[in-house]
Amino acid sequence: MMHRSLCSVLVCLFLFIAFCGVGQAVGAGISDAFFDAEACGRELRKNLQKNKVRSNWTQCIDKFQSVYRQDPKGPWAPASLFHCGVLYMEMSRGFRSDADKKAAADLFEQLQKRFPDSGYRDRAAAELQKLNAAAGAAREEAPAREISRGTPVPPEKEKQKKRTDAKTVPPAAAASAGAGGPFVKADACFQKLRGSQPTESSRREWMLCIGRFRNAYLEDPTGPMAAQALYLEGVLYQDLHKRLKFDSDLRAARENFEKVAKEFPDSPFAAKAAQELKAMRPAPRPLPETMARRPASPPMPSFPSEPAAPVPSEIIPETFKPAEGEEGLAIVQDLRHWSNPNYTRVVVYVDRETEFTHRLLKKDPTIEKPPRLYVDLSSSTLGGGKQKTIPINDDLLSDARAARYTLDSVRVVVDIKSFDTYKVFSLRDPFRIVIDVWGRNGTGAVASEREEDSAPPPGSAVERSRKVPRGALARQLALGVRRIVVDPGHGGKDFGAPGFIPGVHEKDVVLEISKRVARKIREEMNLEAILTRSEDRYLTLEERTAFANTRGADLFVSIHTNASRDPRAYGTETYFLNLATDDESIRVAAMENATSTKNISDLHSILNDLLKNAKINESSRMAEMVQSSLVKNLNRRGYDRVKDKGVKQAPFYVLLGARMPSILVETAFISNREECRLLTTASYQEHLAESIVQGLRSYIREINPTAFSEPAPGSSG
């Protein structure tokens, strides 16, 4: 018994010694790393050539960061924070950077907050006091220096400087925890882009930098680097919007700032994000002086029996410019149209949201006026001041024109030849008014024109199918499914969702998948496939649906990749047009529509009318077939992490007004590490295309069991 007790004691003693040894080894490793970082700083201060290079300073800072990351609550942590702050403070003197001073101050404040019992607390407080005193002295001396130069700083440049200083926040939080490689690379990219102006051609470089900040955040979403990474990502999106005027960039910036303010309220970047959000709020629209001086008038009836004629174009001066005080008016910027003999879409582009009414006027033989549809935009004016007329001259409409109706309103008039039904609705971000007019044979009408890329190559399966006897082809395509429009989402200046891998973007991935889908439709299904875009170019969402309608498409398939703030989200899902039934569907629709979730909710009233003519049941069934095929085929191909997120419904702009069964496929999450990697491989793109085409084939077979069947031997058709 005594022998057993002695053995137990010896075993415990051995384990204790071993445990202490391991702890000492770990502690020794951290202390060695700290002394190495300290030596880096000492050597840098002695070498005048080295300390003129900023990257040498950040290299030493990185070494202290590494010590902190290994044991954020250990005895070396406060010392690492303090030395990082000192290095930033010294760097600010050499490079005259207010941002480095701010970084040092943030670190000293964090040290005092996190380690109140540490001996470094008082040292940090003393350094912070020096920084504050120096800042106060600089503020007092600033007016004297400005006067001595004799050239005061213009107010707009002063504002710009303040704005730049607010953005130029180096990795202060980097020293406080896990900055590491991703953030350092992102910050280097940010410093390179700072001061330059984004262009269409350089947008890819800006998106690459945005992707690096996103990865820095994803590496540690709750760490001390997260708030800064999100904030600077938002700043880049905001700069893109200011130069390129793309509303999805402004939406992305707003979402980043909101996330920083909400999830990191104690971070110094929360206050900066709140300031940016406040600046984003549109100022109240001022009334024009001419309106402000007018006495209040009784409200006009919504639909007068016969409205006054628009202001004739001949009385509008050619050199008209909006008068002073009209900056509060919305500007009608452009009119565009798409048409075939049985369908026409006219879109009115306005620079901001404004109220509008519309009315159909019957033909008036007494004054030789044809039927016409008008849309009145209140609080509006014309860009350039000139009446704009676009000739249409199809079977439905003669033309469309926009002119000033009153001093503060614009009327858009569409002259009608014939029609069966019409619909007027608005979309947001940017604001535009859509006018859809259908003829009596508008559903499934055949377009007289063909896209060049829709023509089948010589000797292809599609060309061979055209040699099939007329009767056999009629039986094969009994329900008229012969032309499918494939829509690669995004394109051009609209990059879509950034991938988890920097440099990977939704617009490029979905174009490759869509090309494969179109090729398989032609070769394997003997049907016609038309791409809305076959290259990297920008298309508006309303243009894509109009493309499908005017080409007489029988099916419409829009292909996208999904994205989420949660990098763990993955899976595939397929949508059809309807009222959204859950918050996640609203979020996805808002992302693809480049608008807010609130705007998506507001679409419900529009959809109540539009859905009466949409192929909802057919679209739902096609979505089920494609979704089922995606999951089964990818599983069969050996992809073991295929998550079936199911078939859902949501109001997508790209599907609004489509007169054929239409779906939107979210193939995978480009924001997920593994799925982003797969999406960039040719094999996975091919398997996705194969799955989508198999789903389309199943849908056509269900509605027409004889589709794709060979004619009986000897049949003449």
Backbone hydrogen bonds, N-H to C=O, Kabsch-Sander energy under -0.5 kcal/mol:
donor,donor_aa,acceptor,acceptor_aa,energy
5,S,1,M,-2.2
6,L,2,M,-2.4
7,C,3,H,-2.2
8,S,4,R,-2.4
9,V,5,S,-2.3
10,L,6,L,-2.3
11,V,7,C,-2.7
12,C,8,S,-2.5
13,L,9,V,-2.6
14,F,10,L,-2.6
15,L,11,V,-2.6
16,F,12,C,-2.6
17,I,13,L,-2.4
18,A,14,F,-2.6
19,F,15,L,-3.0
20,C,16,F,-2.6
21,G,17,I,-2.4
22,V,18,A,-2.4
23,G,19,F,-2.6
24,Q,20,C,-2.9
25,A,21,G,-2.3
26,V,22,V,-2.7
27,G,23,G,-2.9
28,A,24,Q,-2.9
29,G,25,A,-2.2
30,I,26,V,-2.2
31,S,27,G,-2.6
32,D,28,A,-2.6
33,A,29,G,-2.0
34,F,30,I,-2.4
35,F,31,S,-2.7
36,D,32,D,-2.0
37,A,33,A,-2.2
38,E,34,F,-2.6
39,A,35,F,-2.2
40,C,36,D,-1.8
41,G,37,A,-1.8
42,R,38,E,-2.1
43,E,39,A,-2.6
44,L,40,C,-1.9
45,R,41,G,-2.0
46,K,42,R,-1.4
47,N,43,E,-1.7
48,L,46,K,-0.8
51,N,47,N,-2.1
52,K,49,Q,-1.0
53,V,50,K,-2.0
54,R,52,K,-0.6
56,N,53,V,-1.0
57,W,53,V,-0.9
57,W,54,R,-0.6
58,T,54,R,-2.1
59,Q,55,S,-1.7
60,C,56,N,-1.4
61,I,57,W,-2.2
62,D,58,T,-2.4
63,K,59,Q,-1.4
64,F,60,C,-1.7
65,Q,61,I,-2.3
66,S,62,D,-2.3
67,V,63,K,-1.6
68,Y,64,F,-2.2
69,R,65,Q,-2.6
70,Q,66,S,-1.6
71,D,67,V,-1.1
71,D,68,Y,-0.6
74,G,71,D,-1.6
77,A,74,G,-1.0
80,S,76,W,-2.0
81,L,77,A,-2.3
82,F,78,P,-2.4
83,H,79,A,-2.4
84,C,80,S,-2.1
85,G,81,L,-2.2
86,V,82,F,-2.2
87,L,83,H,-2.3
88,Y,84,C,-2.4
89,M,85,G,-2.3
90,E,86,V,-2.6
91,M,87,L,-2.5
92,S,88,Y,-2.0
93,R,89,M,-1.2
94,G,90,E,-1.8
95,F,91,M,-2.6
96,R,92,S,-0.9
97,S,92,S,-1.0
98,D,96,R,-0.6
101,K,97,S,-1.4
102,K,98,D,-2.3
103,A,99,A,-2.2
104,A,100,D,-2.5
105,A,101,K,-2.7
106,D,102,K,-2.5
107,L,103,A,-2.0
108,F,104,A,-2.4
109,E,105,A,-2.3
110,Q,106,D,-2.3
111,L,107,L,-2.4
112,Q,108,F,-2.0
113,K,109,E,-1.9
114,R,110,Q,-2.9
115,F,111,L,-2.5
118,S,115,F,-1.3
121,R,118,S,-1.4
123,R,119,G,-0.8
124,A,120,Y,-2.5
125,A,121,R,-2.2
126,A,122,D,-2.1
127,E,123,R,-2.2
128,L,124,A,-2.4
129,Q,125,A,-2.1
130,K,126,A,-1.8
131,L,127,E,-2.2
132,N,128,L,-2.4
133,A,129,Q,-2.3
134,A,130,K,-2.5
135,A,131,L,-2.3
136,G,132,N,-2.2
137,A,133,A,-2.2
138,A,134,A,-2.2
139,R,135,A,-1.9
140,E,136,G,-1.8
141,E,137,A,-1.9
142,A,138,A,-1.4
145,R,141,E,-2.1
146,E,142,A,-2.2
147,I,143,P,-2.4
148,S,144,A,-2.3
149,R,145,R,-1.3
150,G,146,E,-0.9
150,G,147,I,-0.7
151,T,146,E,-0.6
158,E,154,P,-2.2
159,K,155,P,-2.3
160,Q,156,E,-2.0
161,K,157,K,-2.6
162,K,158,E,-2.4
163,R,159,K,-2.4
164,T,160,Q,-2.5
165,D,161,K,-2.8
166,A,162,K,-2.1
167,K,163,R,-1.5
168,T,164,T,-2.7
169,V,167,K,-2.8
172,A,170,P,-3.1
175,A,171,P,-0.7
175,A,172,A,-1.0
176,S,172,A,-0.5
176,S,173,A,-0.5
177,A,173,A,-1.0
177,A,174,A,-0.6
179,A,174,A,-0.9
179,A,177,A,-2.2
183,F,179,A,-1.2
184,V,180,G,-1.7
185,K,181,G,-2.5
186,A,182,P,-2.2
187,D,183,F,-3.1
188,A,184,V,-2.2
189,C,185,K,-2.1
190,F,186,A,-2.3
191,Q,187,D,-2.7
192,K,188,A,-1.6
193,L,189,C,-2.0
194,R,190,F,-2.1
196,S,193,L,-2.4
203,R,199,T,-0.9
205,E,202,S,-0.6
206,W,202,S,-1.5
207,M,203,R,-2.7
208,L,204,R,-2.1
209,C,205,E,-1.8
210,I,206,W,-2.3
211,G,207,M,-2.5
212,R,208,L,-1.6
213,F,209,C,-1.9
214,R,210,I,-2.2
215,N,211,G,-2.2
216,A,212,R,-2.2
217,Y,213,F,-2.1
218,L,214,R,-2.5
219,E,215,N,-2.0
220,D,216,A,-0.7
220,D,217,Y,-0.9
223,G,220,D,-1.8
226,A,223,G,-1.0
229,A,225,M,-2.4
230,L,226,A,-2.4
231,Y,227,A,-2.4
232,L,228,Q,-2.7
233,E,229,A,-1.9
234,G,230,L,-2.1
235,V,231,Y,-2.0
236,L,232,L,-2.0
237,Y,233,E,-2.1
238,Q,234,G,-2.4
239,D,235,V,-2.3
240,L,236,L,-2.2
241,H,237,Y,-2.2
242,K,238,Q,-2.2
243,R,239,D,-1.5
244,L,240,L,-3.1
245,K,241,H,-2.2
247,D,245,K,-0.6
249,D,246,F,-1.2
250,L,246,F,-1.1
251,R,247,D,-2.4
252,A,248,S,-2.3
253,A,249,D,-2.5
254,R,250,L,-2.5
255,E,251,R,-2.3
256,N,252,A,-2.1
257,F,253,A,-2.5
258,E,254,R,-2.6
259,K,255,E,-2.1
260,V,256,N,-2.3
261,A,257,F,-2.6
262,K,258,E,-2.2
263,E,259,K,-2.8
264,F,260,V,-1.8
267,S,264,F,-1.6
270,A,267,S,-1.5
271,A,267,S,-0.6
272,K,268,P,-1.0
273,A,269,F,-2.5
274,A,270,A,-2.3
275,Q,271,A,-1.9
276,E,272,K,-2.1
277,L,273,A,-2.4
278,K,274,A,-2.2
279,A,275,Q,-2.1
280,M,276,E,-1.3
281,R,277,L,-0.9
281,R,278,K,-0.6
291,M,288,P,-0.5
292,A,288,P,-2.7
293,R,289,E,-1.8
294,R,291,M,-0.7
311,V,404,R,-1.3
315,I,312,P,-1.3
316,I,313,S,-1.5
320,F,317,P,-1.6
326,E,323,A,-2.0
329,L,326,E,-2.2
330,A,379,S,-2.9
332,V,330,A,-0.5
332,V,381,T,-2.8
333,Q,331,I,-0.8
333,Q,349,Y,-2.5
334,D,349,Y,-1.3
336,R,347,V,-1.9
338,W,345,R,-2.1
340,N,343,Y,-2.6
343,Y,340,N,-1.2
344,T,437,V,-2.4
345,R,338,W,-2.9
346,V,435,I,-2.7
347,V,336,R,-2.8
348,V,433,I,-2.9
349,Y,334,D,-2.6
349,Y,347,V,-0.6
350,V,348,V,-0.5
350,V,431,F,-1.9
351,D,331,I,-2.1
357,T,376,D,-1.9
359,R,374,Y,-2.0
361,L,359,R,-0.5
361,L,372,R,-3.3
364,D,369,K,-2.4
367,I,364,D,-1.0
368,E,365,P,-0.8
369,K,364,D,-2.4
372,R,361,L,-1.9
373,L,414,V,-2.4
374,Y,359,R,-2.4
375,V,412,V,-2.6
376,D,357,T,-2.8
377,L,375,V,-0.5
377,L,410,V,-3.2
378,S,355,E,-2.2
378,S,376,D,-0.6
379,S,408,D,-0.9
380,S,408,D,-1.3
381,T,330,A,-2.5
383,G,332,V,-2.2
385,G,382,L,-1.2
386,K,383,G,-0.5
388,K,402,A,-2.2
390,I,400,A,-3.1
392,I,398,S,-2.5
393,N,398,S,-1.7
394,D,397,L,-1.5
398,S,415,D,-2.5
399,D,415,D,-0.6
400,A,390,I,-1.9
401,R,413,V,-2.2
402,A,388,K,-2.9
403,A,411,R,-2.2
405,Y,409,S,-2.2
406,T,409,S,-1.1
409,S,406,T,-1.1
410,V,377,L,-2.1
411,R,403,A,-2.8
412,V,375,V,-2.8
413,V,401,R,-2.7
413,V,411,R,-0.5
414,V,373,L,-3.1
415,D,399,D,-1.9
415,D,413,V,-0.5
416,I,371,P,-2.9
417,K,396,L,-3.9
418,S,396,L,-1.3
420,D,438,W,-3.4
421,T,438,W,-1.5
423,K,436,D,-2.4
425,F,434,V,-2.2
427,L,432,R,-2.6
432,R,427,L,-2.1
433,I,348,V,-2.3
434,V,425,F,-3.6
435,I,346,V,-3.1
436,D,423,K,-3.0
436,D,434,V,-0.5
437,V,344,T,-2.7
438,W,421,T,-2.8
439,G,342,N,-2.7
442,G,439,G,-1.5
444,G,442,G,-0.5
445,A,442,G,-1.1
447,A,551,R,-0.6
454,S,451,E,-1.3
455,A,451,E,-0.6
455,A,452,E,-1.1
460,S,457,P,-2.1
464,R,460,S,-2.5
465,S,461,A,-2.1
466,R,462,V,-1.2
467,K,464,R,-1.5
468,V,465,S,-1.5
473,L,469,P,-2.3
474,A,470,R,-2.2
475,R,471,G,-2.1
476,Q,472,A,-2.4
477,L,473,L,-2.1
478,A,475,R,-1.1
480,G,477,L,-2.1
482,R,480,G,-1.2
484,I,528,E,-2.9
485,V,555,L,-2.5
486,V,484,I,-0.6
486,V,530,I,-2.8
487,D,485,V,-0.5
487,D,557,V,-3.2
489,G,487,D,-0.6
489,G,559,I,-2.4
491,G,494,D,-3.0
494,D,491,G,-2.0
495,F,493,K,-1.0
499,G,504,V,-3.3
500,F,670,I,-2.4
504,V,501,I,-2.0
506,E,497,A,-1.9
507,K,495,F,-2.0
508,D,505,H,-0.7
509,V,505,H,-1.7
510,V,506,E,-2.6
511,L,507,K,-1.0
512,E,508,D,-1.6
513,I,509,V,-2.1
514,S,510,V,-2.6
515,K,511,L,-2.2
516,R,512,E,-1.6
517,V,513,I,-2.2
518,A,514,S,-2.8
519,R,515,K,-2.2
520,K,516,R,-2.2
521,I,517,V,-2.2
522,R,518,A,-2.0
523,E,519,R,-2.6
524,E,520,K,-2.8
525,M,520,K,-0.8
525,M,521,I,-1.0
526,N,522,R,-0.5
527,L,521,I,-1.7
528,E,482,R,-2.8
530,I,484,I,-2.2
532,T,486,V,-2.0
537,R,535,E,-1.7
544,R,540,T,-1.2
545,T,541,L,-1.3
546,A,542,E,-1.8
547,F,543,E,-2.2
548,A,544,R,-1.9
549,N,545,T,-2.5
550,T,546,A,-2.9
551,R,547,F,-1.7
552,G,549,N,-1.2
553,A,548,A,-2.4
554,D,483,R,-3.3
555,L,483,R,-1.2
556,F,661,P,-2.1
557,V,485,V,-2.5
558,S,663,I,-2.4
559,I,487,D,-2.8
560,H,665,V,-2.8
562,N,668,A,-3.0
569,A,566,D,-1.8
572,T,643,K,-2.4
573,E,666,E,-1.8
574,T,646,G,-1.6
575,Y,664,L,-3.2
576,F,648,K,-1.5
578,N,650,A,-0.8
581,T,649,Q,-0.8
586,I,582,D,-1.7
587,R,583,D,-2.3
588,V,584,E,-2.3
589,A,585,S,-2.5
590,A,586,I,-2.5
591,M,587,R,-2.2
592,E,588,V,-2.4
593,N,589,A,-2.4
594,A,590,A,-0.6
594,A,591,M,-0.7
595,T,590,A,-2.2
600,I,596,S,-1.5
601,S,597,T,-1.9
602,D,598,K,-1.9
603,L,599,N,-0.7
603,L,600,I,-1.0
604,H,601,S,-1.4
605,S,602,D,-0.7
607,L,603,L,-2.6
608,N,604,H,-1.9
609,D,605,S,-0.6
609,D,606,I,-1.0
610,L,606,I,-2.0
611,L,607,L,-2.9
612,K,609,D,-1.2
613,N,610,L,-1.3
614,A,610,L,-0.6
616,I,614,A,-1.8
619,S,615,K,-2.7
620,S,616,I,-2.7
621,R,617,N,-2.1
622,M,618,E,-2.5
623,A,619,S,-2.5
624,E,620,S,-2.0
625,M,621,R,-2.1
626,V,622,M,-2.5
627,Q,623,A,-2.7
628,S,624,E,-2.4
629,S,625,M,-2.1
630,L,626,V,-2.4
631,V,627,Q,-2.1
632,K,628,S,-2.4
633,N,629,S,-2.6
634,L,630,L,-2.0
635,N,631,V,-2.0
636,R,632,K,-2.4
637,R,633,N,-1.6
638,G,635,N,-1.5
639,Y,634,L,-2.1
640,D,638,G,-1.0
642,V,639,Y,-0.5
643,K,641,R,-0.7
644,D,642,V,-0.6
645,K,572,T,-2.4
645,K,643,K,-1.0
648,K,574,T,-2.5
650,A,576,F,-1.7
652,F,650,A,-1.2
655,L,652,F,-1.3
656,L,652,F,-0.6
656,L,653,Y,-1.2
658,A,655,L,-1.7
663,I,556,F,-2.1
664,L,575,Y,-2.3
665,V,558,S,-2.9
666,E,573,E,-2.8
666,E,664,L,-0.6
667,T,560,H,-2.4
667,T,665,V,-1.0
670,I,562,N,-2.4
670,I,668,A,-0.8
671,S,562,N,-0.6
672,N,669,F,-1.4
676,C,672,N,-2.6
677,R,673,R,-1.7
678,L,674,E,-2.3
679,L,675,E,-2.4
680,T,676,C,-0.9
680,T,677,R,-0.7
681,T,678,L,-2.0
685,Q,681,T,-2.0
686,E,682,A,-2.3
687,H,683,S,-2.1
688,L,684,Y,-2.5
689,A,685,Q,-2.3
690,E,686,E,-2.6
691,S,687,H,-2.1
692,I,688,L,-2.4
693,V,689,A,-2.4
694,Q,690,E,-2.1
695,G,691,S,-2.0
696,L,692,I,-2.2
697,R,693,V,-2.6
698,S,694,Q,-2.3
699,Y,695,G,-2.1
700,I,696,L,-2.4
701,R,697,R,-2.4
702,E,698,S,-2.0
703,I,699,Y,-2.1
704,N,700,I,-1.6
707,A,704,N,-2.4
709,S,706,T,-1.8
715,S,712,A,-2.3
